[in-house]
Amino acid sequence: MTIQKRWSKPSKAKNAPEKSGVYEFGNSQGTVLKIGEGDNLKERIMKQVPSKPKDVTRIRWLPARNAEKLEKQMLEEFKEKHGRLPKYNERIG
């Protein structure tokens, strides 16, 4: 599963909802570089944006009740499709 929402600039992180969910960081070509989750998407993304790697130029998110389960599913699907995890993910689960 990928998040169907269109990519936004990292400066739009302030628009993320204060709800649990999953997020993706991507590059200018739309390649997913990181998949993550948080109990409060806005807070989680805002903490990471200032220290993000230079190649992360896009973000998107999806509110979800069971964010941990969804993140794990997304990581497993990414690994199955690409043979590896996203560049800035080190684990599943």
MONOR-V267298 format. One record per pair of residues at least 12 apart in sequence whose ideal C-beta (glycine too) atoms are under 7 Angstrom apart, sorted by the first residue. I is the first residue (numbers start at 1). J is the second residue. If there is no record, write none. Layout:
i->(I I)
j->(J J)
//
This chain:
i->(1 1 1 3 3 3 3 3 5 5 5 6 7 7 7 7 8 8 8 9 10 10 10 10 13 13 13 13 14 16 16 16 16 17 17 17 18 18 19 19 20 20 20 20 20 20 21 21 21 21 21 21 21 22 22 22 22 22 22 22 22 22 22 23 23 23 23 23 23 24 25 25 25 25 26 27 27 27 27 28 32 32 33 33 33 33 33 34 34 34 35 35 35 35 35 35 36 37 37 37 37 38 41 41 45 45 53 72 72 75 75 76 79)
j->(73 74 77 22 24 60 61 62 60 61 62 60 26 30 58 60 58 59 60 58 49 52 56 59 45 46 49 59 46 41 42 45 61 41 42 63 40 42 41 63 38 39 63 64 65 67 37 41 61 62 63 64 67 35 36 37 61 62 64 67 70 71 74 36 41 45 59 60 61 60 52 56 59 88 58 55 56 57 58 57 78 86 55 56 86 87 88 86 88 89 71 74 75 78 86 89 71 67 68 70 71 67 61 63 59 61 88 92 93 89 92 92 92)
//
